[in-house]
Amino acid sequence: MSNTTFAAAAGAILLAHLAALGWGIWRSGRVMLWLNAVVAAGAIGALILQHPGLAWGGDTPLQALLGFEVVVLALAAMALRGVPVAWWLSMAGFALHLCAAAGMLVFALTFRITRLF
């Protein structure tokens, strides 16, 4: 993956989060929950595909990220079912995903990446 591709992907993810935030403020917050679930499921899939033995041991920060994404996915599913506490916690997960997307874009635009994978 080149630096330009990474910057474009980070920009698209950030733009999707900002659009969902705008739609959620004016219309319905359900789109934010769905985006949160899709991002969490994508992150879980990417982590499992790149690190098949991650759940049974290995890199502790990656295990923490996997656990966080599983919790965010579960909270989004519960919030879509109508649990009020899960809605607020899922919005906190959405905010963390938004901050991570902004951080990815700043990183991609600031540093030159020579080898990603």
Summary of the structure (lengths in Angstrom):
residues: 117
radius of gyration: 15.2
end to end distance: 7.2
largest distance: 45.1
contacts: 318
relative contact order: 0.17
helix: 82%
strand: 0%
